[in-house]
């Protein structure tokens, strides 16, 4: 005896169920167990079981044979093995809108669907010094725009004819096999891009694309403190929608901050190294250099500094993008070593050796390690 469940039990209907009852029962189960939609752990097997039951009971000849002999009749329904598969047009059962929602076909009608043009990414390089304040930019760029000759339709004088591939529907059916079952899905017609119409005569200016490239003036503001990778979005300034039907995409401007001659950046802080002489470390000194904000940057080296010490100059870094604060400039002191020294300098250094070198190197090493570990 077969171990299959009774088909009427599978669909949850009585044995005198009408064709409408069967269809409604299968629709309910398909919504619940379709593998592309359901989160149930046994959805795949439940969906196939429901498909098999409906395929048999919805066929009057097979149903009569099943009512008489059950699963183990002379010919045997055998599910997936005995009948060679069931051809169910699920699209007709659910309608295009419901089934295409499983496969990303969309549920709106062709008249209400509107495409969107692609976004365009453009990179713009700026100097670090330009980020101390908001930076107003005006430039010209070659960008796609709607063809003026055909108003974006791609057709001479905008004259369109019915697409022969989809007969003006904008959508076509495709058969997809899932195991032993055949399913039909609805997709946009590739020849007319879902519009249902194609140009009667292709526009020569745009080659039927509905778009041309024009030099366009654009204005935008790069916020103070922007970093490499910051993106600015200009709504509707991207690629026009296909054949002029729908919204234009956006223009994305990605900021690239050029390398500075001596500053490195850490968020809003600016880091630099300052090579100085031994006497500058011992006696102290003020070094003044030009700065990105236009005002001189005074670096005050304290007396008895060491190579490797850092000096923080508050609020002279970059502003935050939200404008709430400004970072610091951090200066790393580095001992400057001349490539050559004359005999007089060498003699002076020899005289200084005793007074400028540690008396005990091991004690000096231990002391420096303690300071470093703090």
C-alpha positions as CSV (number, residue, x, y, z in Angstrom):
1,X,0.0,0.0,0.0
2,X,1.2,3.5,-0.8
3,X,2.3,5.7,2.1
4,X,1.2,8.9,0.3
5,X,-1.3,11.2,2.1
6,X,-4.8,11.4,0.6
7,X,-4.9,14.2,-2.0
8,X,-8.1,15.6,-0.6
9,X,-6.5,15.7,2.8
10,X,-3.4,17.4,1.4
11,X,-5.5,20.2,-0.1
12,X,-7.9,20.3,2.9
13,X,-11.1,19.9,0.8
14,X,-13.9,17.4,0.7
15,X,-14.3,14.7,-1.9
16,X,-17.1,16.6,-3.6
17,X,-15.0,19.8,-3.9
18,X,-15.7,21.9,-7.0
19,X,-13.0,23.1,-9.4
20,X,-13.1,26.5,-7.7
21,X,-12.7,24.9,-4.3
22,X,-9.6,23.0,-5.5
23,X,-8.1,26.1,-7.1
24,X,-8.7,28.2,-3.9
25,X,-7.2,25.5,-1.7
26,X,-4.1,25.2,-3.9
27,X,-3.6,29.0,-4.0
28,X,-3.7,29.1,-0.2
29,X,-1.1,26.3,0.2
30,X,1.1,27.8,-2.6
31,X,1.2,31.1,-0.8
32,X,2.1,29.4,2.4
33,X,4.7,26.9,1.1
34,X,6.2,28.3,-2.1
35,X,10.0,27.7,-1.7
36,X,10.9,31.2,-2.9
37,X,8.6,32.8,-0.3
38,X,8.1,30.5,2.6
39,X,10.3,30.2,5.7
40,X,8.9,26.9,6.7
41,X,11.6,24.2,7.1
42,X,9.6,21.6,5.0
43,X,8.2,24.2,2.5
44,X,9.7,22.5,-0.5
45,X,8.2,19.1,0.1
46,X,4.8,20.6,1.2
47,X,4.7,22.7,-2.0
48,X,5.4,19.7,-4.2
49,X,2.9,17.6,-2.4
50,X,0.2,20.3,-3.0
51,X,1.2,20.6,-6.6
52,X,0.8,16.8,-7.1
53,X,-2.5,16.7,-5.4
54,X,-3.9,19.6,-7.4
55,X,-2.6,18.3,-10.7
56,X,-4.4,15.0,-10.2
57,X,-7.7,16.3,-8.7
58,X,-8.0,19.2,-11.2
59,X,-8.0,16.8,-14.1
60,X,-11.4,15.1,-14.4
61,X,-10.1,11.9,-15.9
62,X,-7.3,11.5,-13.3
63,X,-9.6,12.5,-10.5
64,X,-12.1,9.8,-11.5
65,X,-9.4,7.2,-11.6
66,X,-8.0,8.4,-8.2
67,X,-11.5,8.3,-6.6
68,X,-11.8,4.7,-7.8
69,X,-8.3,3.2,-7.2
70,X,-6.5,5.7,-5.0
71,X,-2.7,6.0,-5.2
72,X,-2.2,2.4,-6.1
73,X,-4.5,2.3,-9.1
74,X,-3.7,0.3,-12.3
75,X,-1.6,3.1,-13.8
76,X,-0.4,4.6,-10.5
77,X,-0.1,8.3,-9.9
78,X,3.2,7.8,-8.2
79,X,3.9,11.4,-7.6
80,X,7.2,12.4,-9.2
81,X,8.0,9.0,-10.5
82,X,4.8,7.5,-11.9
83,X,3.3,10.3,-14.0
84,X,6.5,11.8,-15.5
85,X,5.7,15.2,-13.9
86,X,2.7,17.6,-13.8
87,X,2.3,20.6,-16.1
88,X,0.6,23.2,-14.0
89,X,0.3,26.8,-15.2
90,X,0.6,28.5,-11.9
91,X,0.6,31.9,-13.5
92,X,-3.0,31.3,-14.6
93,X,-4.0,30.2,-11.1
94,X,-2.6,33.2,-9.3
95,X,-2.6,35.9,-12.0
96,X,0.5,37.7,-13.2
97,X,0.7,40.1,-10.3
98,X,0.8,37.5,-7.5
99,X,3.2,35.1,-9.1
100,X,5.7,37.6,-10.5
101,X,6.1,38.9,-7.0
102,X,7.9,35.6,-6.2
103,X,10.4,36.1,-9.0
104,X,11.0,39.9,-8.9
105,X,8.7,40.6,-11.9
106,X,6.9,43.3,-10.1
107,X,3.1,43.6,-9.5
108,X,2.3,46.8,-11.2
109,X,0.8,47.1,-14.6
110,X,2.8,48.3,-17.6
111,X,1.1,51.7,-17.7
112,X,2.0,52.4,-14.0
113,X,5.6,51.1,-14.1
114,X,8.3,53.8,-14.6
115,X,12.0,53.1,-14.9
116,X,14.8,55.1,-13.4
117,X,18.0,56.2,-15.0
118,X,21.4,54.9,-13.7
119,X,23.4,56.9,-11.2
120,X,26.6,58.4,-12.4
121,X,29.8,58.5,-10.2
122,X,32.3,61.3,-10.8
123,X,35.5,61.8,-8.7
124,X,36.8,65.2,-7.8
125,X,40.3,65.9,-6.3
126,X,40.9,68.7,-3.9
127,X,43.8,70.1,-1.9
128,X,43.9,69.5,1.9
129,X,44.0,73.3,2.4
130,X,40.6,73.7,0.7
131,X,38.9,71.7,3.4
132,X,39.4,74.2,6.2
133,X,36.1,75.8,5.1
134,X,33.2,74.8,2.8
135,X,34.5,74.7,-0.7
136,X,32.3,76.0,-3.5
137,X,33.0,74.2,-6.8
138,X,31.8,75.1,-10.3
139,X,32.9,73.0,-13.3
140,X,31.8,71.6,-16.6
141,X,31.4,67.9,-17.2
142,X,30.3,65.8,-20.1
143,X,27.1,64.1,-18.9
144,X,24.2,62.2,-20.6
145,X,21.1,64.2,-21.1
146,X,17.7,63.6,-22.7
147,X,17.9,63.9,-26.5
148,X,16.3,67.1,-27.5
149,X,15.5,65.9,-31.1
150,X,13.2,63.1,-30.0
151,X,12.5,64.3,-26.4
152,X,14.1,61.2,-25.0
153,X,11.8,58.7,-26.9
154,X,14.5,57.5,-29.3
155,X,12.1,57.9,-32.2
156,X,11.9,60.4,-34.9
157,X,9.2,63.0,-34.0
158,X,8.4,60.7,-31.0
159,X,6.4,58.3,-33.3
160,X,6.1,54.8,-31.8
161,X,4.6,51.6,-33.1
162,X,3.4,48.5,-31.2
163,X,6.1,46.0,-30.3
164,X,5.5,42.7,-32.2
165,X,7.3,40.6,-29.7
166,X,4.9,41.3,-26.8
167,X,2.0,42.6,-29.0
168,X,2.0,45.9,-27.1
169,X,1.7,44.3,-23.6
170,X,5.2,45.1,-22.5
171,X,5.5,41.8,-20.9
172,X,6.2,38.2,-22.0
173,X,5.7,34.8,-20.5
174,X,8.7,32.5,-19.9
175,X,8.5,28.8,-18.9
176,X,10.7,27.8,-16.0
177,X,11.2,24.1,-15.0
178,X,11.4,23.3,-11.3
179,X,12.1,19.6,-11.0
180,X,9.2,17.8,-12.7
181,X,7.0,20.9,-12.8
182,X,6.7,23.6,-15.4
183,X,6.0,27.1,-14.2
184,X,5.4,30.3,-16.2
185,X,6.6,33.7,-15.1
186,X,6.0,37.1,-16.6
187,X,9.0,39.4,-17.4
188,X,9.4,42.7,-19.2
189,X,9.8,42.4,-22.9
190,X,13.5,42.9,-23.8
191,X,12.8,44.4,-27.2
192,X,10.7,47.3,-26.0
193,X,12.0,47.4,-22.4
194,X,8.5,46.9,-21.0
195,X,6.9,49.9,-22.9
196,X,4.9,47.9,-25.4
197,X,6.1,50.2,-28.1
198,X,9.2,50.7,-30.3
199,X,10.4,53.6,-32.4
200,X,8.8,53.8,-35.9
201,X,12.1,55.3,-37.1
202,X,15.2,55.5,-34.9
203,X,16.3,59.0,-34.0
204,X,19.7,59.7,-35.7
205,X,20.9,62.1,-33.1
206,X,20.8,59.6,-30.3
207,X,20.8,56.3,-32.2
208,X,17.5,55.3,-30.5
209,X,18.8,55.5,-27.0
210,X,17.0,58.7,-26.2
211,X,20.2,60.2,-24.7
212,X,23.1,62.4,-25.9
213,X,26.3,63.6,-24.2
214,X,26.5,67.3,-23.5
215,X,28.9,69.6,-21.7
216,X,27.0,70.6,-18.5
217,X,27.9,73.2,-15.9
218,X,27.5,71.8,-12.3
219,X,27.9,73.6,-9.0
220,X,28.3,71.8,-5.6
221,X,29.8,72.4,-2.2
222,X,32.4,70.2,-0.6
223,X,31.8,70.4,3.2
224,X,34.8,71.5,5.4
225,X,36.6,68.5,6.9
226,X,35.6,66.1,4.1
227,X,37.6,62.9,3.7
228,X,38.6,60.8,0.7
229,X,35.5,58.8,-0.2
230,X,33.0,61.4,0.9
231,X,30.1,61.3,-1.6
232,X,27.9,64.2,-2.5
233,X,24.5,63.4,-4.2
234,X,22.9,65.6,-6.8
235,X,19.3,64.4,-7.3
236,X,18.1,64.0,-10.9
237,X,21.4,65.0,-12.5
238,X,22.4,61.5,-13.5
239,X,21.5,59.4,-16.5
240,X,18.0,60.0,-18.0
241,X,15.4,57.2,-17.7
242,X,15.3,54.8,-20.6
243,X,13.4,56.3,-23.6
244,X,12.3,59.2,-21.5
245,X,9.9,57.3,-19.3
246,X,10.6,57.7,-15.6
247,X,13.0,59.6,-13.4
248,X,16.6,60.5,-14.1
249,X,19.3,58.9,-11.9
250,X,21.5,60.9,-9.5
251,X,25.0,62.3,-10.0
252,X,27.4,61.2,-7.2
253,X,30.5,63.2,-6.7
254,X,33.2,61.3,-4.7
255,X,35.8,63.5,-3.0
256,X,39.5,62.6,-3.3
257,X,41.9,64.6,-1.0
258,X,45.3,65.0,-2.5
259,X,48.5,64.1,-0.6
260,X,49.9,67.1,1.4
261,X,53.7,67.8,1.2
262,X,54.2,67.3,5.0
263,X,50.9,66.7,6.8
264,X,49.4,63.3,7.4
265,X,45.8,63.2,8.5
266,X,44.1,61.3,11.3
267,X,40.4,62.3,11.2
268,X,40.5,66.0,12.1
269,X,44.1,65.9,13.5
270,X,47.1,66.8,11.3
271,X,50.4,65.0,12.0
272,X,53.8,66.1,10.9
273,X,57.5,65.5,11.8
274,X,59.9,68.4,12.5
275,X,63.7,67.8,12.1
276,X,65.6,70.0,14.5
277,X,69.3,70.3,15.6
278,X,70.6,69.0,18.9
279,X,71.0,72.6,20.2
280,X,67.4,73.3,19.4
281,X,66.3,70.3,21.6
282,X,68.6,71.4,24.5
283,X,68.1,75.2,24.4
284,X,64.5,75.3,23.0
285,X,63.3,77.2,19.9
286,X,60.3,78.5,18.1
287,X,59.9,77.4,14.5
288,X,57.3,79.2,12.3
289,X,56.0,77.6,9.1
290,X,53.1,78.2,6.7
291,X,49.8,76.5,7.5
292,X,46.8,75.3,5.5
293,X,44.5,77.8,7.1
294,X,46.6,80.8,5.8
295,X,47.9,81.9,9.3
296,X,51.5,81.1,10.4
297,X,51.9,78.0,12.5
298,X,54.2,78.7,15.5
299,X,55.9,75.5,16.9
300,X,57.4,76.2,20.3
301,X,60.1,73.6,21.2
302,X,60.6,73.4,25.0
303,X,64.1,73.3,26.5
304,X,65.6,69.9,27.1
305,X,63.3,68.2,24.6
306,X,64.1,64.7,23.3
307,X,63.9,63.4,19.7
308,X,60.6,61.6,19.5
309,X,58.7,64.0,21.8
310,X,55.5,65.4,20.5
311,X,54.0,68.9,20.7
312,X,50.3,69.4,20.4
313,X,49.0,72.7,18.9
314,X,45.3,72.9,19.8
315,X,42.5,73.7,17.4
316,X,44.7,74.2,14.3
317,X,43.8,71.0,12.6
318,X,40.8,70.4,10.3
319,X,37.2,71.1,11.3
320,X,34.8,68.2,11.7
321,X,32.2,67.8,9.0
322,X,29.5,68.7,11.4
323,X,31.4,71.9,12.4
324,X,31.3,71.3,16.1
325,X,35.0,71.3,16.7
326,X,38.4,71.6,15.1
327,X,41.3,69.1,15.4
328,X,44.8,69.6,16.6
329,X,48.2,69.7,14.9
330,X,50.6,67.1,16.4
331,X,54.3,67.7,15.8
332,X,56.9,64.9,16.2
333,X,60.4,66.2,17.0
334,X,63.1,64.4,15.1
335,X,66.8,64.9,15.5
336,X,68.3,66.3,12.3
337,X,71.5,64.6,11.3
338,X,73.7,66.5,8.8
339,X,75.3,64.4,6.1
340,X,78.7,66.1,6.5
341,X,80.5,68.1,9.2
342,X,83.7,70.0,9.0
343,X,86.8,69.5,11.2
344,X,86.0,72.4,13.5
345,X,82.5,71.0,14.2
346,X,84.0,67.6,14.8
347,X,86.5,69.1,17.3
348,X,83.7,70.9,19.1
349,X,81.6,67.6,19.3
350,X,84.6,65.8,20.7
351,X,84.9,68.4,23.4
352,X,81.1,68.1,24.1
353,X,81.0,64.3,24.2
354,X,81.8,63.9,27.9
355,X,79.1,66.4,29.0
356,X,76.4,65.3,26.5
357,X,76.7,61.5,26.7
358,X,75.3,59.3,29.6
359,X,77.7,58.5,32.4
360,X,76.3,54.9,32.6
361,X,74.6,53.6,29.5
362,X,72.9,50.7,31.3
363,X,71.3,53.0,33.8
364,X,70.2,55.3,31.0
365,X,68.7,52.4,29.1
366,X,66.7,51.3,32.1
367,X,65.5,54.8,32.9
368,X,64.4,55.3,29.3
369,X,62.5,52.0,29.3
370,X,60.6,53.1,32.5
371,X,59.6,56.4,30.9
372,X,58.5,54.6,27.7
373,X,56.4,52.1,29.6
374,X,54.5,54.8,31.4
